[in-house]
Amino acid sequence: MAGRVSSVEQGDEDLLYGVEPTTIEEHSALVARYRKLKWTLICVTAVSLLVVGALSMNTMSKPDTLVKATGTTELYSTIDSAQPLWQIVTKERDLCTDTKGNCFQSKCCKSTGYYCFLTGDQQAKCMKKCKKGMDSPTCAVATTRVSFQEGQATTLFCFSVYTSDTGSPKPNYEKDLLTQQLAKKVSIFACDAYDVYSDASVSLGDYQTIKVDDVEGDFHIYPKRKETGAWINTGMFKQVWKAIDREGTYRNFDWTVKVDPDAVFLPQRLVQRIQWIPRPEHGVTLVNCKYVDNGFFGNLEVFSTMAFSVLASNIDKCNTEIPWKIGVKDGKDGPMGEDLFAEKCMEKNGVYKIEAFDISKDGACPADRPKDQEKNKKWKPNCADAYTSAMHPFKKPTDYFNCLEETSKLVVPH
C-alpha cells in the first residue's frame, strides 16, 4: 500500500514530485521547507529516494514532520549542522572513479568523503569540496536512486571478539577490559542483546565467551601485522560471523554492531545518531573514516540486519573470490584485516554504504587526528570533548574507564 497524506498545502507540490535539489545549499533549503509541511502519516512501505551522490541529510534524529517522497511513503529527515553531508554509495569501490577521472557515469568516488560534482556537459569530478563558479558552474552533484525500508531503527545487537592467542609479545588487556565492562554494564553490555566470541572459552565474570574453532586453519597466517606483530584476524572473524548467523539473535534487532574491546562505546549515542538513517533493502553499513580508499574501520562496525545477513551468507564465496591473504595493492599493506574483508565482501554482494564519519573518533583514522598529529599512529582522542559513539584506542583498563568517565560528563549537543 502506498503512503498517503490527508492534505497538501497549495504551492508545495513542487517539493514532492519531479524537483530535486542540485546543490548542497539548495538541498538544505529544501529540507528546511519540508519541515514546515504538516502531513498525516497513514501507512509506511518501501521508499524510493533520490540520493545525491554526495548529498546530505545527516544525523536523522527524531523528526518533527513527515515528508512524502516520490509518492510511495514518507521520508523522515532532519539536518545536523555538525555534519552537513552524508552520501550513499551503491557501487563497490573498484567501480567508482578516482580524482583524475570523470565520475559522471559512476556517480561515486573511490576515496571516502569525496563527492562527484558536475563540472560540465556529461562531465563530473571527484572533489572534497566545490566552489561555485570556480570548480563547477553550479556545484551540482551526480544522482542515483535507491530504495529502502523506512522507519525508526533503535535496537542493537552488539558483539565483541576476545583473542586469547594474538601472536604478539605485547600485553593483551582485552579480557580485563571486557570483564570490567560487563561488571559495569557498559559498552556492548548496555546494548539490547550482546555476545562475546573468542578463540578460547573464558569467564568474564557471570558470562562465558563463545569459542570458535580454527576449522580452516587460517587463524594464524603469515605475514603478521607489521605494527603489532599480531595475527591477521580475518580467519577468526569468518568463524565468528558464521557463529552469529547460526545463533540468529541479530535478526531480532535493527542493527548489528561490532565493537573492539578497546573502543570506548556508548550505545545510546549511536542509537541517537543512526535511528533515522535509511536502511536500503539490500543492506547498508556505515563508513566511519574519511579520505581513505576503504573507510569501514573496525573499532566500530555498524551493519543493518540485512547487511550482516548478506555478509554471513557469502563468507565462503568471498573467501574464494577475495585474495584476503595477499591484500589490496598486490599485498603492499599485507593481508586484509576482518574489517576490510567484510567491506569488500558486502559491497561485492550488493550492500550499500552510508558515510557517517562522526560515529567514531579513531586514532587509526588519519582524518580523525589533529593536523599536527596526522602521522602520529599512537594518537588518542581527547575524551573530555569527544561527543561521539565510540573513541579508540584505549587498551589499558585505567585509560579506558578514565575516557568513559570524561566523555560521559558531556552534555548532549543540540
C-alpha positions as CSV (number, residue, x, y, z in Angstrom):
1,M,0.0,0.0,0.0
2,A,1.3,3.4,-0.9
3,G,1.8,6.1,1.7
4,R,-0.9,8.7,1.8
5,V,-1.3,12.2,3.1
6,S,-4.5,14.0,4.2
7,S,-3.8,17.4,2.6
8,V,-1.3,19.3,0.6
9,E,-0.6,23.0,1.0
10,Q,-1.0,25.0,-2.2
11,G,2.3,25.5,-3.9
12,D,4.2,22.8,-2.2
13,E,3.7,20.1,-4.8
14,D,7.0,21.0,-6.5
15,L,8.8,19.8,-3.4
16,L,7.3,16.4,-3.8
17,Y,7.3,15.5,-7.4
18,G,9.9,15.9,-10.1
19,V,12.0,18.5,-8.4
20,E,15.2,17.7,-6.6
21,P,17.9,19.9,-5.2
22,T,21.0,20.5,-7.3
23,T,23.5,21.9,-4.7
24,I,24.2,21.2,-1.1
25,E,22.9,24.6,-0.2
26,E,19.7,24.2,-2.1
27,H,19.2,20.8,-0.5
28,S,19.5,22.3,2.9
29,A,16.9,25.0,2.0
30,L,14.6,22.4,0.6
31,V,14.6,20.2,3.7
32,A,14.0,23.4,5.7
33,R,10.9,23.9,3.7
34,Y,9.9,20.3,4.1
35,R,10.0,20.7,7.8
36,K,7.3,23.4,7.6
37,L,4.8,21.0,6.0
38,K,2.1,19.4,8.1
39,W,1.4,15.8,7.0
40,T,-0.5,13.0,8.5
41,L,1.1,9.5,8.0
42,I,-1.4,6.8,7.1
43,C,0.9,3.8,6.3
44,V,4.5,3.1,5.6
45,T,6.1,0.9,3.0
46,A,9.3,1.0,0.9
47,V,10.8,4.3,-0.1
48,S,12.4,5.2,-3.4
49,L,14.7,8.1,-2.6
50,L,16.7,10.3,-5.0
51,V,20.1,10.3,-3.3
52,V,22.6,12.9,-4.5
53,G,25.9,11.0,-5.0
54,A,27.3,13.3,-2.3
55,L,24.1,14.7,-1.0
56,S,23.4,15.0,2.7
57,M,20.7,14.9,5.2
58,N,22.8,13.5,8.0
59,T,22.1,12.8,11.6
60,M,18.4,11.7,11.4
61,S,17.3,12.3,14.9
62,K,13.5,12.0,15.5
63,P,11.8,14.3,13.0
64,D,9.1,16.8,13.8
65,T,7.5,16.5,10.4
66,L,6.7,13.7,7.9
67,V,7.7,14.3,4.3
68,K,6.3,12.5,1.3
69,A,8.9,11.3,-1.1
70,T,8.2,10.1,-4.7
71,G,4.6,9.2,-3.9
72,T,5.3,5.9,-2.1
73,T,5.8,6.8,1.6
74,E,7.1,9.4,4.0
75,L,10.8,10.3,4.3
76,Y,11.9,11.3,7.8
77,S,14.8,13.6,7.9
78,T,16.5,16.4,9.7
79,I,19.8,18.3,9.2
80,D,22.5,18.3,11.8
81,S,24.8,21.3,11.4
82,A,27.7,19.3,13.0
83,Q,27.9,17.1,9.9
84,P,26.0,18.6,6.9
85,L,26.9,15.9,4.5
86,W,26.3,12.2,4.1
87,Q,26.1,10.1,1.0
88,I,25.0,6.7,0.0
89,V,27.5,4.7,-2.1
90,T,25.7,2.0,-4.1
91,K,28.7,0.5,-6.0
92,E,31.8,-1.3,-4.9
93,R,34.9,0.9,-4.7
94,D,36.6,-0.6,-7.8
95,L,33.7,0.5,-10.0
96,C,33.9,4.1,-8.7
97,T,36.1,6.9,-10.0
98,D,39.3,8.4,-8.8
99,T,40.1,12.1,-8.6
100,K,41.6,12.2,-12.1
101,G,38.7,10.6,-13.9
102,N,35.2,11.6,-15.0
103,C,32.6,10.3,-12.5
104,F,29.5,11.3,-14.5
105,Q,28.6,7.7,-15.2
106,S,29.7,6.0,-12.0
107,K,28.3,8.8,-9.8
108,C,30.7,7.7,-7.0
109,C,34.2,8.3,-5.8
110,K,36.9,5.8,-4.8
111,S,38.0,7.8,-1.8
112,T,35.6,8.2,1.1
113,G,34.4,11.7,1.8
114,Y,34.8,12.8,-1.9
115,Y,31.7,13.9,-3.9
116,C,31.0,13.7,-7.6
117,F,30.4,17.3,-8.6
118,L,29.1,18.1,-12.1
119,T,31.6,20.3,-13.9
120,G,30.1,20.4,-17.5
121,D,28.1,18.6,-20.1
122,Q,28.3,14.9,-19.0
123,Q,31.4,15.8,-17.1
124,A,31.9,15.4,-13.3
125,K,34.9,15.3,-10.9
126,C,35.5,13.8,-7.5
127,M,36.4,16.5,-5.0
128,K,36.2,17.1,-1.3
129,K,34.6,20.5,-1.8
130,C,33.3,22.6,-4.6
131,K,33.5,26.3,-5.1
132,K,30.6,27.5,-7.3
133,G,31.8,29.3,-10.4
134,M,35.4,28.1,-10.0
135,D,35.3,24.4,-9.6
136,S,31.9,24.0,-11.2
137,P,29.3,26.3,-12.7
138,T,26.7,25.0,-10.2
139,C,28.4,22.6,-7.8
140,A,25.5,20.2,-8.5
141,V,26.2,16.6,-7.8
142,A,25.6,13.4,-9.7
143,T,22.5,11.5,-8.5
144,T,21.3,7.9,-8.3
145,R,18.1,6.3,-7.0
146,V,17.9,3.8,-4.1
147,S,15.1,2.0,-2.4
148,F,14.9,1.4,1.3
149,Q,12.7,0.1,4.1
150,E,11.8,3.0,6.3
151,G,11.1,3.6,9.9
152,Q,12.8,4.3,13.2
153,A,15.6,1.7,14.0
154,T,16.6,1.8,17.6
155,T,17.6,-1.7,18.7
156,L,21.1,-3.1,18.8
157,F,22.7,-6.5,18.8
158,C,26.3,-5.9,19.8
159,F,29.3,-8.2,19.9
160,S,33.0,-8.1,20.7
161,V,35.8,-10.6,20.0
162,Y,38.4,-11.5,22.5
163,T,41.6,-13.0,21.0
164,S,43.5,-15.2,23.5
165,D,46.3,-16.0,21.1
166,T,47.2,-12.7,19.5
167,G,50.6,-13.8,18.3
168,S,52.1,-10.6,19.7
169,P,54.6,-10.3,22.6
170,K,52.8,-7.1,23.7
171,P,50.4,-7.2,26.7
172,N,46.8,-8.1,25.9
173,Y,44.2,-6.4,28.1
174,E,41.1,-7.4,26.1
175,K,39.9,-9.9,28.7
176,D,40.3,-7.4,31.6
177,L,38.5,-4.7,29.6
178,L,35.6,-7.0,28.8
179,T,35.3,-8.3,32.3
180,Q,35.2,-4.8,33.7
181,Q,32.8,-3.6,31.0
182,L,30.4,-6.4,31.9
183,A,30.6,-5.7,35.6
184,K,29.8,-2.0,35.0
185,K,27.2,-2.9,32.3
186,V,28.8,-0.5,29.8
187,S,29.9,-0.8,26.1
188,I,28.3,-3.7,24.4
189,F,26.8,-4.9,27.7
190,A,24.4,-1.9,27.6
191,C,23.0,-2.9,24.2
192,D,19.7,-4.7,23.8
193,A,21.5,-8.0,23.3
194,Y,25.2,-9.0,23.2
195,D,27.7,-11.8,22.8
196,V,31.4,-12.1,23.1
197,Y,33.3,-14.6,20.8
198,S,36.8,-15.9,21.3
199,D,39.4,-18.5,20.3
200,A,39.0,-19.8,23.8
201,S,36.2,-20.3,26.3
202,V,36.9,-18.0,29.2
203,S,34.9,-16.5,32.0
204,L,34.3,-12.7,32.1
205,G,32.5,-12.9,35.4
206,D,29.0,-14.1,35.0
207,Y,29.4,-14.6,31.3
208,Q,31.4,-17.3,29.3
209,T,32.8,-16.4,25.9
210,I,31.6,-18.3,22.9
211,K,34.5,-20.3,21.5
212,V,35.0,-20.6,17.7
213,D,37.4,-23.2,16.2
214,D,40.0,-22.8,13.5
215,V,38.3,-25.2,11.2
216,E,40.0,-23.8,8.1
217,G,43.5,-23.5,9.6
218,D,43.7,-19.8,8.9
219,F,43.6,-18.2,12.4
220,H,47.4,-17.9,12.3
221,I,48.8,-17.0,8.9
222,Y,51.9,-15.1,7.9
223,P,52.8,-12.3,7.5
224,K,51.6,-10.9,10.8
225,R,50.6,-7.3,11.3
226,K,53.7,-5.0,10.8
227,E,52.9,-2.6,13.7
228,T,51.9,-5.1,16.4
229,G,53.2,-8.5,15.4
230,A,49.7,-9.9,15.9
231,W,48.0,-12.5,13.7
232,I,45.7,-11.2,11.0
233,N,42.2,-11.6,12.4
234,T,40.2,-12.4,9.3
235,G,40.3,-16.1,9.6
236,M,38.9,-16.0,13.1
237,F,36.2,-13.5,12.3
238,K,34.9,-15.6,9.5
239,Q,34.1,-18.2,12.1
240,V,32.7,-15.6,14.4
241,W,30.3,-14.3,11.7
242,K,29.2,-17.8,10.9
243,A,28.5,-18.5,14.6
244,I,26.5,-15.3,15.0
245,D,24.4,-16.2,11.9
246,R,23.8,-19.8,13.2
247,E,22.6,-18.4,16.5
248,G,20.4,-15.9,14.7
249,T,19.9,-13.5,17.6
250,Y,20.9,-10.5,15.5
251,R,17.8,-10.9,13.3
252,N,15.6,-9.7,16.1
253,F,17.3,-6.3,16.1
254,D,17.6,-3.3,13.7
255,W,21.4,-3.0,13.8
256,T,24.3,-5.4,14.4
257,V,27.3,-3.6,15.9
258,K,30.8,-5.0,16.4
259,V,32.9,-3.1,18.9
260,D,36.6,-3.6,19.6
261,P,37.2,-4.2,23.4
262,D,39.5,-1.2,23.5
263,A,36.9,1.2,21.9
264,V,35.0,3.3,24.5
265,F,31.5,2.8,23.2
266,L,28.2,4.4,24.3
267,P,25.4,2.6,22.6
268,Q,22.7,5.2,23.5
269,R,24.7,7.8,21.5
270,L,24.9,5.5,18.5
271,V,21.1,5.0,18.6
272,Q,20.5,8.7,18.8
273,R,22.8,9.2,15.8
274,I,21.5,6.5,13.4
275,Q,17.9,5.8,14.3
276,W,16.6,7.6,11.2
277,I,19.3,6.7,8.8
278,P,17.8,5.0,5.7
279,R,18.3,1.2,5.5
280,P,18.3,0.2,1.9
281,E,16.6,-3.1,1.1
282,H,19.9,-4.7,0.0
283,G,21.5,-3.8,3.4
284,V,23.7,-0.9,4.5
285,T,26.9,-0.4,6.5
286,L,28.2,2.8,7.9
287,V,31.6,4.1,6.8
288,N,33.4,5.8,9.6
289,C,36.8,7.1,8.2
290,K,37.0,9.7,5.5
291,Y,39.7,10.4,2.8
292,V,40.8,6.8,2.6
293,D,40.3,4.1,0.0
294,N,38.2,1.9,2.3
295,G,36.6,3.6,5.3
296,F,34.9,0.8,7.1
297,F,37.2,0.8,10.2
298,G,37.0,-2.0,12.7
299,N,36.8,-0.1,16.0
300,L,33.0,0.3,15.5
301,E,31.3,-1.6,12.7
302,V,27.6,-0.9,12.1
303,F,25.6,-3.2,9.9
304,S,21.9,-3.2,9.2
305,T,20.3,-6.6,9.8
306,M,20.2,-7.3,6.1
307,A,23.8,-6.2,5.6
308,F,25.1,-8.6,8.2
309,S,22.9,-11.4,6.7
310,V,24.5,-10.8,3.3
311,L,28.0,-10.9,4.8
312,A,27.2,-14.2,6.7
313,S,25.6,-15.8,3.6
314,N,28.6,-15.0,1.4
315,I,31.6,-15.7,3.6
316,D,32.7,-18.9,1.8
317,K,32.1,-17.3,-1.6
318,C,34.2,-14.2,-0.6
319,N,36.9,-16.4,0.9
320,T,37.4,-17.8,-2.5
321,E,36.9,-14.6,-4.6
322,I,38.7,-12.1,-2.5
323,P,42.5,-12.5,-2.1
324,W,42.5,-11.5,1.5
325,K,45.7,-13.4,2.4
326,I,47.5,-11.2,-0.1
327,G,45.7,-7.9,0.4
328,V,45.0,-4.9,-1.7
329,K,47.6,-3.2,-3.9
330,D,49.2,-6.6,-4.6
331,G,49.9,-7.1,-0.9
332,K,51.7,-3.8,-0.3
333,D,49.9,-3.4,3.1
334,G,49.8,-7.1,3.9
335,P,46.8,-9.4,4.3
336,M,43.3,-7.9,4.8
337,G,42.0,-7.5,8.3
338,E,38.5,-8.5,9.0
339,D,37.0,-5.0,8.5
340,L,38.4,-4.7,5.0
341,F,37.5,-8.2,4.1
342,A,33.9,-7.6,5.3
343,E,33.6,-4.3,3.4
344,K,34.8,-5.9,0.2
345,C,32.6,-8.9,0.6
346,M,29.5,-6.9,1.3
347,E,30.0,-4.3,-1.5
348,K,30.5,-7.1,-4.0
349,N,27.2,-8.6,-2.9
350,G,25.0,-5.6,-3.2
351,V,25.3,-4.0,0.3
352,Y,25.3,-0.2,0.2
353,K,27.5,2.1,2.3
354,I,26.5,5.3,4.1
355,E,29.2,7.7,5.1
356,A,28.7,8.7,8.7
357,F,32.1,9.8,9.8
358,D,31.0,11.2,13.1
359,I,30.0,7.9,14.7
360,S,33.5,7.4,16.0
361,K,36.8,9.1,16.7
362,D,39.6,6.7,16.0
363,G,43.3,7.1,16.3
364,A,43.7,4.7,13.4
365,C,41.9,7.0,11.1
366,P,44.3,9.7,9.8
367,A,41.4,12.2,9.2
368,D,40.3,12.0,12.8
369,R,43.7,13.2,14.1
370,P,44.5,16.9,14.5
371,K,46.6,18.4,11.7
372,D,49.7,18.4,13.8
373,Q,49.2,14.7,14.7
374,E,48.3,13.3,11.2
375,K,51.2,11.0,11.1
376,N,51.1,10.0,14.8
377,K,49.6,6.5,14.8
378,K,49.7,6.5,18.6
379,W,47.3,9.4,18.9
380,K,44.2,9.0,21.1
381,P,41.1,11.2,21.2
382,N,40.5,13.7,23.9
383,C,37.5,12.1,25.6
384,A,36.7,15.3,27.5
385,D,35.5,17.0,24.3
386,A,34.5,14.0,22.2
387,Y,30.8,13.6,22.0
388,T,30.7,10.6,19.7
389,S,29.5,7.0,19.8
390,A,33.0,5.5,20.1
391,M,36.5,6.6,20.9
392,H,39.5,4.4,20.1
393,P,42.0,3.0,21.2
394,F,42.2,2.8,24.9
395,K,43.9,-0.5,25.6
396,K,44.6,-0.3,29.3
397,P,41.6,-0.5,31.7
398,T,42.6,2.6,33.6
399,D,42.8,4.7,30.4
400,Y,39.6,3.2,29.1
401,F,37.5,4.0,32.1
402,N,39.0,7.4,32.6
403,C,37.9,8.1,29.0
404,L,34.5,6.8,29.6
405,E,34.1,8.9,32.7
406,E,35.2,12.1,30.9
407,T,33.0,11.7,27.9
408,S,30.0,10.7,30.0
409,K,30.1,14.2,31.6
410,L,29.4,15.9,28.3
411,V,26.0,17.4,27.7
412,V,24.0,16.1,24.7
413,P,24.6,18.7,21.9
414,H,21.6,20.4,20.3
